[in-house]
Amino acid sequence: MTAGPDGYTGRRVLGGAALAAILSRAAAAQPGTGLGAIARQHGFSYGCAVLGNLLQSNPTYAQAVAIEAGLLVPEYEAKFAALQPQEGRFDFAPLDVILNWAQARSIPVRGHALIWHEALPAWVPPALAEGPARARGIMQAHFDTVLARTRPRIRDWDVVNEAVANPPGSDNPSPSGPLRPTPWLAALGPDYIGMAFRLARERDPTLRLVLNDYGVEEDTPAAEIKRGWLLALCRHLQDQNVPLDAVGIQAHLQMRNAFSAPKFTAFVRNLRAMGLAVLITELDVREPDRVANGYPARDAAVAAWVGNFLGAAIEGGVRTVLTWGLIDRYSWLVTTPGVARRDGLFHRGLPLDWNAQRKPMWRAMARVMGGQV
Ligand code: G3I
């Protein structure tokens, strides 16, 4: 399998079974060789979401990220609420913790997310409701400051996050579609998406501009509809000459849902055929409601699920993969009531276990990104 260039190294590196065999033996022999290094050696990028306060205060967390991640994304610190808590008052301190930590280790950082309906500070929704001129001013002022301030350090942004509606039958179905009803849509109409991408491109022509979403991964009627809506949105944006460079697929996988590798590969190929890069931006796994007894069986099931998914993604042309966190203990799947398990167990949906030890999921990802799909 020939790995193509990703958005970060840009180098075309032959995957090759022989090379993969050597490297995977080397990876096994050198516990310090992380997923990021293995991925980079095969023309991929691997990274993870991080929280700055944990990088600062938790040496085990920081060491694991330093070993495993070839790319970072702030889990919270680059969101609207974190960066502009009051209108006109910006706070880059939390984000700088991550940017400085990453720069000291020459690890690139991607931005998440300029426009989203969540993580909005309280002042934004009522201000957006004042009308389109006010709303455009808010978007423009945020982009002016954030993109200028982060330009030297962030070269890739989720410009709009979760713009597509959730179809009937999905977990949280939207009241209407195909666009998710958000304060941005209400204030500016459907063109808010194109407006955001144009504003970002005008401010920094060298940025990679990404449309990020979820719920398009699995073999369900709802996901099939949402894939169609997302493809149609991308085609519409391109017809309008909107500067869209890539699609981010979040990949918060749920093992209770069916998955079809051929269908997902075809979806990625459809996006690639439009000239778009495709990233896996927030990979993690929610186990089924009933799980096997004991970690070995559970972790083996998660690893098989991730290996199948990642193989399908890479087959379709994905070259950049991020997990939404690295260590199970700190996952939103554990800390967020709506998705945490209700049986007293904790999801094991990330590459490292509760104590930052590599799990079968880590090995499945290393194998698939090491060229042995
Ligand atoms: O509220 C405090 C804030 O006052 C403080 O300044 C900040 C400092 O870190 O922390 C804030 O706490 C929480 C924050 O996570 C940091 O841990 C917020 O209350 C909480 O709402 C926030 O939740 C995050 C959520 O997005 C909303 O932003 C989750 O950690 C994060 O995992 C989740 O990630 C989303 C992606 O952005 C988009 N895709 C889905 C994914 C999971 O929901």
Boltz pocket constraint, residues with backbone or C-beta under 6 A from the ligand:
constraints:
  - pocket:
      binder: B
      contacts: [[A, 51], [A, 53], [A, 75], [A, 76], [A, 79], [A, 94], [A, 118], [A, 119], [A, 161], [A, 250], [A, 282], [A, 332]]
      max_distance: 6.0
